[in-house]
Amino acid sequence: MWSQAHRYIFRQTALALLCAAAAFTAVVWLVYSLRFLDLLGAGSVSPAVFAQLVLLNLPRFLAAALPLALFVAILLVFHRLAGDRELVALRAAGMSNPRLALAPAAVALLTAAAVASINLIVAPLAAQAFRSLNQTVRADLPLAGIRPGAFQSPRPGLTIFAAAVNGDGTLSGLLVHDTRRADRTVTISARSALRTDRPDGAALLLDDGLLQERNPEDGRLTTVRFEHYTLTAASLTDAAATRRPDPSEMSLAMLLAGGAGWAPPGTAARMLAEGHYRLAGILHAPAMAALALWLLLHPVAARQTPGLRLAGTVAAALLLQAAILAARWAAARNPWMLGAVYLVPLLPIATAAALCLRDADGPSRTAAAR
């Protein structure tokens, strides 16, 4: 029966979970976001694009933080209940360990549903959008970071120089020297240039200039004078093969199919392991909750000092997290280890459930244990 005590513990656990998840996600998210600060500081991207790049990484960090945040939330709530003697009062009122664990278990199930939604739907879509936006931003870098009076090399073999930037945003005295191709060397100079954004990326509209192309083999020089010329960012980007999607961008169905033809040769086993790990991620929050409840409510824990009980619980959580990551690593290298990604989180859930049910007559048994 869902009593007032259950509602109280549920509210406390849910509130602590939100605070812990926000703290964990913010720390990791902000540290990761530092890698994009150079783009913002150089004026290569606008604050809006910077915010998009940062926000699109939020779902995967949130999914990773929620199980650990749930563990910390349960630890804090029950440590406070024990310190304020509320736990003793609840047990004296007839609440057994299974009933005490009911509210945190409900929070764990809701957390598991949130992790499943993020891992299976939101995170892959956000990863696809992030990679597409990041690719566009990186492709536009040669034109976005032009500083007057400085020779810049945004790509190996590519040098760009602008003498000045006028008040209307046009560049004066532009020079582009491109030696990336072995069969030709291209030099473009223009009296003025204006940066513009087009559907296919950034571009420079050049006026009154000269294009020179030299063949290194015979030294032949071809010169073309132009009044107007369009220099696109794509032409200044190294040609690359069709980009294969990253595992974080793939749907669960693609991963379980070994990459569905998109994975590089020899990586099908890793893609399969990643798919099973993503699916098993639903169990991580209940596993962390079960471990915390088992260690905090077990009669043996009641005989330990608060500091020792807290240290042991944290150490057990770190071991569980290490075991989860080890199972992921092993499954990526040995397909017969795929079951480990499910077995590791299921083990604390099954153990805690068995011990909790065995202690169904919790108040009397706990009293006897004392």
C-alpha positions in Angstrom: 0.0 0.0 0.0 1.3 3.5 -0.9 1.3 5.3 2.4 2.2 8.9 3.4 5.6 7.6 4.4 6.1 6.2 0.8 5.1 9.6 -0.7 7.6 11.4 1.6 10.5 9.1 0.7 9.6 9.3 -3.0 9.6 13.1 -2.9 12.9 13.3 -1.1 14.5 10.7 -3.4 13.2 12.4 -6.6 14.3 15.8 -5.5 17.8 14.5 -4.5 18.0 12.7 -7.9 17.2 15.9 -9.8 19.8 17.9 -7.9 22.5 15.2 -8.2 21.8 14.6 -11.9 21.9 18.3 -12.6 25.3 18.6 -10.8 26.9 15.6 -12.4 25.7 16.6 -15.9 26.7 20.2 -15.5 30.3 19.3 -14.5 30.9 16.9 -17.3 29.0 19.0 -19.8 31.0 22.2 -19.0 34.3 20.4 -19.1 33.5 18.9 -22.5 32.2 22.3 -23.7 35.7 23.9 -23.2 36.8 22.3 -26.5 34.5 24.6 -28.4 35.5 27.8 -26.6 38.3 28.4 -29.1 35.7 28.6 -31.9 33.7 31.1 -30.0 36.7 33.2 -28.9 38.0 33.4 -32.4 34.7 34.5 -33.7 34.4 31.4 -35.9 30.9 30.6 -34.6 28.1 32.7 -33.3 26.9 32.3 -29.7 23.7 30.6 -31.0 25.7 28.0 -32.9 28.0 27.5 -29.9 24.9 26.9 -27.7 23.6 24.4 -30.2 26.9 22.5 -30.3 27.0 22.3 -26.5 23.3 21.5 -26.0 23.3 18.6 -28.5 25.8 16.8 -26.3 23.6 17.1 -23.2 21.5 13.9 -23.7 24.3 11.4 -23.7 25.9 13.0 -20.6 22.5 13.0 -18.8 21.9 9.3 -19.6 25.3 8.5 -18.1 24.8 10.6 -15.0 21.3 9.5 -14.1 22.2 6.0 -12.6 25.0 7.5 -10.5 22.8 10.4 -9.5 20.1 7.9 -8.4 22.7 6.1 -6.2 23.8 9.3 -4.6 20.2 10.4 -4.1 19.3 7.2 -2.3 22.5 7.3 -0.2 21.8 10.9 0.9 18.1 10.4 1.7 18.5 7.2 3.7 21.7 8.5 5.5 19.6 11.5 6.5 16.7 9.3 7.6 19.0 7.3 9.7 20.7 10.3 11.2 17.4 11.9 12.1 16.1 8.6 13.6 13.3 8.7 11.1 14.3 5.3 9.8 14.0 3.9 13.3 10.5 5.4 13.6 9.4 4.0 10.3 10.5 0.5 11.3 8.9 0.8 14.7 5.7 1.7 12.8 5.8 -1.7 11.1 7.6 -0.9 7.8 9.7 -3.8 6.6 12.7 -3.4 4.3 10.7 -4.2 1.2 8.2 -1.5 2.1 11.0 1.0 2.8 12.5 0.2 -0.6 9.3 0.6 -2.4 9.5 4.4 -3.0 13.2 4.4 -4.1 12.4 1.4 -6.4 9.6 3.5 -8.0 12.0 6.3 -8.6 14.5 3.8 -10.1 11.9 2.5 -12.5 11.1 6.1 -13.6 14.8 6.8 -14.0 15.2 3.6 -16.1 12.4 4.7 -18.4 14.1 8.1 -18.8 17.5 6.5 -19.5 15.8 4.2 -22.1 14.1 7.1 -23.8 17.4 9.0 -24.0 19.6 6.1 -25.0 17.3 4.6 -27.6 15.7 7.8 -29.1 17.0 11.2 -28.0 20.7 10.6 -27.8 21.2 9.1 -31.4 19.1 11.9 -32.9 21.1 14.5 -31.0 24.4 12.9 -32.0 23.4 13.0 -35.7 22.5 16.7 -35.4 25.7 17.4 -33.6 28.0 15.7 -36.1 26.2 17.4 -39.0 26.5 20.9 -37.4 30.1 20.3 -36.2 31.1 19.2 -39.7 29.5 22.3 -41.2 31.3 24.5 -38.7 34.6 22.9 -39.2 34.2 23.1 -43.0 33.5 26.9 -42.7 36.6 27.5 -40.5 38.9 28.6 -43.3 36.6 31.5 -44.1 35.3 32.2 -40.6 38.5 32.8 -38.8 40.2 35.2 -41.2 42.1 37.9 -39.2 43.4 41.1 -40.9 47.2 41.4 -41.2 48.0 37.8 -40.3 48.9 34.8 -42.5 46.8 31.9 -41.4 47.0 28.1 -42.3 43.6 26.6 -41.5 44.6 23.5 -43.4 48.1 22.0 -44.2 49.2 23.5 -47.5 46.6 26.3 -47.4 47.5 29.9 -46.5 45.0 32.8 -46.3 45.9 36.5 -45.8 43.7 39.6 -45.7 45.3 43.1 -45.4 42.3 44.7 -43.6 38.7 44.5 -42.7 36.6 47.5 -43.6 33.7 48.9 -41.7 31.1 47.2 -43.9 32.7 43.8 -43.2 34.5 43.4 -46.6 38.1 42.2 -46.7 40.7 44.2 -48.5 43.8 42.7 -50.1 42.9 39.0 -49.9 45.4 36.4 -50.8 44.8 32.6 -50.9 47.7 30.2 -51.6 46.8 26.5 -52.0 49.5 23.8 -52.4 47.4 20.9 -51.1 47.3 19.1 -54.5 50.5 17.7 -55.9 49.5 18.3 -59.5 48.9 22.1 -59.2 49.5 25.2 -57.1 46.7 27.8 -57.0 47.1 31.4 -55.9 44.1 33.7 -55.8 44.3 37.4 -55.0 41.5 39.9 -54.9 41.1 43.6 -54.2 38.1 43.0 -52.0 36.0 40.1 -50.7 32.7 39.7 -48.8 31.9 36.7 -46.7 28.3 35.3 -47.2 26.4 32.3 -46.0 24.7 30.1 -48.5 22.7 26.9 -48.2 25.8 24.8 -49.2 28.0 26.6 -46.7 30.0 29.8 -46.3 31.6 31.5 -49.3 33.7 34.6 -50.2 32.5 36.8 -53.0 35.7 38.2 -54.6 36.0 41.3 -56.7 38.7 42.5 -59.1 41.2 39.7 -58.7 43.7 37.3 -60.3 43.7 33.5 -60.3 47.0 31.8 -61.0 47.5 28.1 -61.4 51.0 26.5 -61.8 51.8 23.0 -62.8 54.8 21.8 -60.7 55.8 19.2 -63.3 56.5 21.6 -66.2 56.3 24.9 -64.5 53.5 26.1 -66.8 51.6 29.1 -65.3 48.0 29.9 -66.2 46.6 33.3 -65.3 43.0 34.3 -65.3 41.8 37.8 -64.3 38.3 38.1 -63.0 35.9 40.8 -62.0 33.8 38.5 -59.8 34.6 35.1 -58.4 33.0 32.9 -55.7 35.3 31.0 -53.4 33.4 28.4 -51.3 34.5 26.9 -48.0 34.0 23.5 -49.5 36.7 24.2 -52.1 39.1 24.9 -49.2 38.2 21.7 -47.3 40.2 18.6 -47.9 38.2 16.1 -49.9 37.3 13.1 -47.7 35.5 9.8 -48.2 31.9 9.5 -47.3 31.7 9.8 -43.6 30.5 6.7 -41.8 28.1 7.3 -38.9 29.6 7.1 -35.4 28.2 4.4 -33.2 26.6 7.1 -31.0 24.6 8.2 -34.1 23.3 4.8 -35.0 19.9 3.5 -34.0 19.6 0.4 -31.8 18.5 -1.7 -34.8 21.6 -0.6 -36.8 23.9 -1.5 -33.9 22.3 -4.9 -33.3 22.7 -5.6 -37.0 26.4 -5.1 -36.7 26.4 -1.6 -38.3 24.0 -2.5 -41.1 26.7 -2.1 -43.7 27.8 1.3 -42.4 30.4 0.1 -40.0 34.0 -0.1 -41.2 35.2 -3.7 -41.9 36.1 -5.6 -38.8 34.0 -3.5 -36.4 30.7 -5.4 -36.6 31.4 -7.1 -33.3 32.1 -3.7 -31.6 28.9 -2.3 -33.0 26.9 -5.3 -31.8 28.4 -4.9 -28.3 27.6 -1.2 -28.3 24.0 -2.0 -29.2 23.6 -4.5 -26.3 25.3 -2.1 -23.9 22.9 0.6 -24.9 20.0 -1.8 -24.3 21.4 -3.0 -21.0 21.8 0.6 -19.9 18.1 0.4 -18.9 19.2 -1.8 -16.0 22.0 0.5 -14.7 19.7 2.7 -12.7 17.8 -0.2 -11.0 21.1 -1.9 -10.3 22.6 1.2 -8.6 19.4 1.6 -6.6 19.3 -2.1 -5.6 22.9 -1.9 -4.5 22.4 1.2 -2.4 19.2 -0.2 -0.7 20.7 -3.5 0.0 23.8 -2.0 1.6 21.9 0.6 3.6 18.9 -1.5 4.8 20.6 -4.9 5.4 20.8 -5.8 9.2 24.6 -6.1 9.0 24.8 -2.5 7.8 22.8 -1.4 10.8 25.6 -2.6 13.1 28.3 -0.5 11.3 29.3 3.0 12.1 27.8 5.6 9.7 31.2 6.5 8.2 32.1 2.9 7.6 28.7 2.2 6.1 29.0 5.2 3.8 32.5 4.3 2.6 31.5 0.7 2.0 28.5 1.7 -0.1 30.5 4.2 -2.2 33.2 1.6 -2.8 30.6 -1.0 -3.9 29.1 1.5 -6.3 32.5 2.2 -7.8 33.2 -1.6 -8.2 29.8 -2.0 -9.9 30.5 0.8 -12.3 33.9 -0.7 -13.1 32.4 -4.1 -13.7 29.8 -2.5 -16.1 32.6 -0.9 -18.1 34.7 -4.0 -18.0 31.8 -6.1 -19.3 31.4 -3.5 -22.2 35.1 -3.8 -23.0 35.0 -7.6 -23.0 31.9 -7.8 -25.1 33.4 -5.6 -27.8 36.3 -8.1 -28.1 34.6 -11.4 -27.5 31.0 -11.9 -28.8 30.4 -14.7 -26.3 30.8 -12.2 -23.5 27.7 -10.2 -24.6 25.7 -11.7 -21.8 28.0 -10.1 -19.3 26.6 -6.6 -20.1 23.2 -7.8 -18.8 24.5 -10.1 -16.1 26.5 -7.5 -14.2 23.6 -5.1 -13.6 21.1 -7.9 -13.0 23.3 -9.5 -10.3 22.8 -6.7 -7.7 19.1 -6.4 -8.6 18.5 -10.1 -8.1 20.6 -10.3 -4.9 19.0 -7.3 -3.3 15.5 -8.6 -4.2 16.2 -12.0 -2.7 17.7 -10.6 0.5 14.9 -8.0 0.8 12.2 -10.5 0.4 13.8 -12.8 2.9 13.7 -9.9 5.3 10.0 -9.3 4.7 9.3 -9.4 8.4 11.9 -6.6 8.7 11.1 -4.9 12.0 11.1 -8.0 14.2 14.1 -9.6 12.4 16.1 -6.3 12.4 15.3 -5.9 16.1 16.5 -9.5 16.7 19.7 -8.8 14.7 20.4 -5.9 17.0 
